[in-house]
Amino acid sequence: FQYRRELLPVNKTFSSKETNMISETKFEKLFSSPLFRYDVANHEALSAELLAEGAAMRREDDGVVKSNRRGWHSTGNLFTRDADCITELRVAAEMAVLKATRKMTNKVDPETLKMKLFGWMNVNPKDGYNAPHTHPGAHWSGVYYVSQPEISEGSSGMIEFVAPRADLPQWEILKTNAFRLKKCIRPAAGEIILFPSYLVHWVYPNEVEADRVTVAFNATFRK
C-alpha cells in the first residue's frame, strides 16, 4: 500500500457560508523569541567616556579570547569597575532588563528577584568579528553600542540571530517573520539591544578601518 498525498489548489474566493464555517477562539505565539531595542539618552557623552575607559583597560591587559576573533575582549566583570561611565551604563542595562522582563510577564515582579549583571567590552578592529555562540546560564543578554562605524552597504556592523528551531526552510515561501531562519540587524551607536541568552548569535566582520566598540552583558535572576 502506498499513501499518495496530492496538493490541492487553494480556493481564494469563499462564499459567505464558507467564511462563517470557522471562528477563532484563541491565538498564541508559541516559542517566540523577543528582541528589544532601547535608545540611551545623552549617549554621545557616555560613549566618549567609555571609549577612554576602554583605552585604559587595553593598556592594563591583553584581554581574553571568548567568541572574539581578531578582536579584544576585556577581562573579568566590567561592572565591578568604579568609573562613573561604567556605573551609568550599568543602570541603563538594569533598566532595560527590568522593562523587558515586565513586558514579557506580569506574574513575577523582577524587582523581587536578585539580578546578577556581568559585562565586558568588545573592540573589533578591521576584520574583527565574533563567532556564533550563546550565553548559557543567563536569562537575558544585551549589547550597548559604544561606536558603530557607518557604512553605505555590506554586512559590517551587523549582528545575526539564528532561529532556535530546526526544519524551517519550507516556511520561507510564506515570508513571515515568525518563521524566519535568521534575523540580521545593524544597531546604531547609543543603542541597547536585549534578547534571550539562548539565542545563537554572531557578529559580522568589521569591514572598515575604524573600531567597532560594544559593551555586552548577561543578566541572570535568582530568588
C-alpha positions in Angstrom: 0.0 0.0 0.0 1.4 3.4 -0.9 0.0 6.5 0.5 -0.4 9.3 -2.1 -0.8 12.9 -1.0 -1.9 15.4 -3.6 -1.6 19.1 -3.3 -4.9 20.7 -3.9 -5.2 24.2 -5.3 -6.3 26.8 -2.7 -9.7 28.3 -3.3 -9.0 32.1 -2.9 -12.7 33.1 -3.1 -15.1 32.0 -0.4 -18.8 32.3 -0.1 -20.3 33.9 2.9 -21.3 30.5 4.2 -17.8 29.2 3.8 -16.3 32.2 5.5 -18.5 31.6 8.6 -17.5 28.0 8.9 -14.9 28.7 11.5 -14.4 31.2 14.2 -11.2 32.0 16.0 -11.3 31.1 19.7 -7.7 31.8 20.7 -4.4 32.9 19.3 -1.0 32.3 20.8 2.6 32.8 19.7 4.3 29.6 20.9 8.0 29.6 21.5 8.6 33.1 20.2 11.9 34.8 21.0 11.7 38.6 21.8 14.2 41.2 20.7 14.2 44.6 22.4 15.9 47.8 21.3 16.4 50.8 23.5 18.0 54.2 22.9 20.2 55.6 25.7 19.7 59.3 26.4 22.8 61.5 26.0 24.7 58.5 24.7 27.4 60.7 23.0 28.9 61.8 26.3 28.6 58.3 27.8 30.2 56.6 24.8 33.1 59.1 24.8 33.9 58.3 28.4 33.5 54.5 27.7 36.0 54.8 24.9 38.5 56.4 27.2 37.9 53.8 29.9 38.3 51.1 27.3 41.6 52.5 26.1 42.9 52.5 29.7 41.7 48.9 30.1 43.5 47.8 27.0 46.7 49.3 28.4 46.2 47.2 31.5 46.0 43.8 29.9 45.7 41.9 26.6 42.1 40.7 27.3 40.8 37.2 26.8 39.6 35.0 24.0 35.9 34.0 24.0 33.8 34.3 20.9 36.0 37.2 19.7 38.2 36.7 16.6 40.9 39.2 15.8 39.3 41.5 18.4 39.8 42.4 22.1 37.5 41.1 24.9 38.0 42.7 28.3 38.9 40.5 31.4 36.5 40.0 34.3 33.3 41.7 35.1 33.3 45.2 33.6 30.6 46.4 36.1 33.0 46.0 39.0 35.0 49.0 37.9 34.2 52.2 39.7 34.3 54.6 36.7 31.2 56.9 36.5 30.5 55.8 32.9 30.5 52.2 33.9 28.0 52.9 36.7 25.8 54.9 34.3 25.8 52.1 31.7 25.0 49.5 34.4 21.9 51.5 35.4 20.8 51.7 31.8 21.4 47.9 31.3 19.4 47.1 34.5 16.6 49.4 33.4 16.4 47.6 30.0 16.3 44.2 31.7 13.6 45.2 34.1 11.5 46.8 31.3 11.8 43.8 29.1 11.0 41.3 31.8 7.9 43.2 32.9 6.7 43.3 29.3 7.1 39.5 29.0 5.3 38.6 32.2 3.0 40.1 34.8 3.3 37.0 37.1 6.6 37.9 38.6 7.9 41.3 39.6 11.6 41.2 38.6 12.5 43.7 41.4 11.6 40.9 43.9 14.4 38.8 42.4 18.2 39.3 42.7 19.8 40.3 39.4 23.4 39.5 38.6 24.8 41.6 35.8 28.1 40.6 34.2 29.5 42.8 31.4 32.6 43.0 29.2 33.8 45.3 26.4 34.5 44.2 22.8 36.7 46.0 20.4 36.6 44.8 16.8 39.2 46.4 14.6 39.1 45.9 10.8 38.4 42.2 10.1 37.5 41.5 13.7 34.3 39.6 14.4 32.5 37.3 16.9 31.9 33.6 16.2 28.4 32.0 16.7 27.7 31.4 20.3 25.1 31.6 23.1 25.3 32.6 26.8 24.4 29.6 28.8 23.0 30.0 32.3 21.8 33.6 31.9 18.3 34.9 31.2 18.9 38.0 29.1 21.9 39.0 27.0 22.4 42.6 25.8 24.7 44.8 23.9 25.3 48.5 24.2 26.8 50.1 21.0 29.6 52.4 22.1 30.8 53.1 18.5 29.4 51.7 15.3 31.2 52.8 12.1 28.8 53.9 9.4 28.8 52.1 6.1 26.7 52.6 3.0 26.4 48.9 2.0 27.6 45.4 3.1 27.2 43.5 6.3 29.8 45.3 8.5 28.5 46.0 12.0 25.6 43.6 11.7 24.6 41.1 14.4 22.8 37.9 13.2 20.4 35.8 15.3 19.7 32.2 14.3 16.3 30.6 14.8 16.3 28.3 17.8 14.3 25.7 15.9 15.1 23.2 13.1 13.3 22.2 10.0 12.1 25.6 9.0 13.2 26.0 5.3 9.8 25.2 4.0 8.3 28.3 5.8 10.4 30.7 3.6 7.7 30.6 1.0 5.2 32.3 3.4 7.6 35.2 4.1 6.6 35.6 7.7 8.9 37.0 10.4 7.7 34.4 12.9 9.3 31.5 11.0 12.4 33.1 9.6 15.7 31.2 9.7 17.7 34.2 10.8 17.4 37.9 11.6 20.2 40.4 10.9 20.2 44.0 12.3 22.7 46.8 12.4 22.1 48.7 15.6 23.2 52.3 15.9 25.7 53.9 18.3 24.0 54.6 21.6 21.5 51.7 21.3 21.0 48.8 23.6 19.7 45.5 22.2 18.4 42.8 24.5 17.5 39.2 23.7 17.1 35.8 25.4 20.5 34.3 26.2 19.7 31.0 24.5 19.6 32.6 21.0 22.6 31.7 18.8 24.1 34.9 17.5 27.3 36.2 15.9 28.8 39.4 14.7 29.9 40.1 11.1 33.5 41.1 10.4 34.2 44.8 10.7 34.9 46.0 7.1 36.2 49.5 7.9 39.3 50.9 9.5 37.5 52.4 12.5 37.0 50.2 15.6 33.6 48.8 16.4 33.2 49.0 20.2 30.5 47.5 22.2 29.7 46.5 25.8 28.0 43.2 26.1 26.3 41.9 29.3 24.4 39.0 30.7 21.6 39.3 33.3 20.7 36.4 35.5 17.9 36.3 38.1 18.0 34.4 41.4 15.4 34.1 44.1 
